């Protein structure tokens, strides 16, 4: 990641503002990053942060879909590690919207990309979030967990142990 990139810098400033409790300032910084994005990579990064700051789940879905669309347009190693997070965000958004089948699909897509997540606390959190999401979404769909899904959850949890 190019830390000298103006979009990346704005998003970092936005994350600092967010951590300090300045949510409105963070939102403004992420919107500014979106406005100045000059390519699909920059737009992908900015859309990711905009999606996190939407009160309306439909708007969150819009920005998460835009983020994924832009990542697909980039299509190179710069975004390869983004996919687990992108699909996890979409899964949570679909769950919030009461669409369990779409949520499960995106939890599964996130799981398929987990090998791109680095080892360590973030990777552990991501793996647990995906496994938990698969379990909760399957229950929300009111059907027993199928064998493939159970095996996927077991594999994710085994990777943590």
RAQUI-V818288 format. One record per residue. N is the residue number from 0. RES is the residue in one letter. SS is DSSP state (a for helix, b for strand, c for the rest). PSI is psi in whole degrees, 0 to 359 (none if undefined). D_LAST is the distance of its C-alpha to the last C-alpha in whole Angstrom. Layout:
N_RES_SS_PSI_D_LAST, N_RES_SS_PSI_D_LAST
This chain:
0_X_c_131_30, 1_X_c_103_33, 2_X_c_351_33, 3_X_c_353_37, 4_X_c_129_37, 5_X_a_325_39, 6_X_a_316_37, 7_X_a_318_34, 8_X_a_316_36, 9_X_a_320_37, 10_X_a_323_33, 11_X_a_317_32, 12_X_a_320_35, 13_X_a_320_34, 14_X_a_323_31, 15_X_a_315_32, 16_X_a_318_35, 17_X_a_315_32, 18_X_a_331_30, 19_X_c_1_34, 20_X_c_8_35, 21_X_c_73_37, 22_X_a_318_36, 23_X_a_318_40, 24_X_a_318_40, 25_X_a_313_36, 26_X_a_316_37, 27_X_a_320_41, 28_X_a_319_39, 29_X_a_322_36, 30_X_a_320_40, 31_X_a_319_41, 32_X_a_318_39, 33_X_a_316_39, 34_X_a_325_43, 35_X_a_357_43, 36_X_c_130_40, 37_X_c_357_42, 38_X_c_177_40, 39_X_a_326_37, 40_X_a_309_34, 41_X_a_319_35, 42_X_a_323_36, 43_X_a_312_33, 44_X_a_311_31, 45_X_a_318_34, 46_X_a_324_33, 47_X_a_314_30, 48_X_a_327_31, 49_X_a_322_34, 50_X_a_325_32, 51_X_a_343_30, 52_X_c_30_33, 53_X_c_130_35, 54_X_c_329_36, 55_X_c_122_37, 56_X_a_329_34, 57_X_a_321_36, 58_X_a_323_37, 59_X_a_316_33, 60_X_a_315_33, 61_X_a_310_36, 62_X_a_325_34, 63_X_a_319_31, 64_X_a_320_33, 65_X_a_318_35, 66_X_a_312_32, 67_X_a_319_30, 68_X_a_316_34, 69_X_a_321_34, 70_X_a_318_31, 71_X_a_324_32, 72_X_a_326_35, 73_X_a_305_34, 74_X_c_25_32, 75_X_c_187_31, 76_X_a_338_28, 77_X_a_331_29, 78_X_a_358_27, 79_X_a_319_25, 80_X_c_353_22, 81_X_c_332_23, 82_X_a_318_23, 83_X_a_316_20, 84_X_a_319_21, 85_X_a_313_24, 86_X_a_326_23, 87_X_a_317_21, 88_X_a_316_24, 89_X_a_319_26, 90_X_a_314_24, 91_X_a_322_25, 92_X_a_315_28, 93_X_a_321_29, 94_X_a_317_27, 95_X_a_329_30, 96_X_c_3_33, 97_X_c_33_32, 98_X_c_75_31, 99_X_a_325_28, 100_X_a_317_29, 101_X_a_323_29, 102_X_a_312_26, 103_X_a_316_24, 104_X_a_317_25, 105_X_a_329_24, 106_X_a_320_20, 107_X_a_319_20, 108_X_a_321_22, 109_X_a_317_19, 110_X_a_323_16, 111_X_a_338_18, 112_X_c_5_19, 113_X_a_338_15, 114_X_a_347_15, 115_X_a_353_18, 116_X_c_132_16, 117_X_c_153_15, 118_X_c_143_12, 119_X_c_188_12, 120_X_a_317_13, 121_X_a_316_15, 122_X_a_319_12, 123_X_a_315_10, 124_X_a_315_13, 125_X_a_315_14, 126_X_a_317_11, 127_X_a_319_11, 128_X_a_319_15, 129_X_a_312_15, 130_X_a_314_13, 131_X_a_317_15, 132_X_a_320_18, 133_X_a_316_18, 134_X_a_312_18, 135_X_a_318_21, 136_X_a_322_23, 137_X_a_319_23, 138_X_a_319_24, 139_X_a_332_27, 140_X_c_356_28, 141_X_c_56_29, 142_X_c_155_28, 143_X_c_149_25, 144_X_c_124_22, 145_X_c_166_23, 146_X_a_318_21, 147_X_a_317_20, 148_X_a_317_19, 149_X_a_319_17, 150_X_a_322_15, 151_X_a_313_15, 152_X_a_316_13, 153_X_a_320_11, 154_X_a_317_10, 155_X_a_313_9, 156_X_a_326_7, 157_X_a_324_5, 158_X_a_332_6, 159_X_a_332_4, 160_X_c_none_0
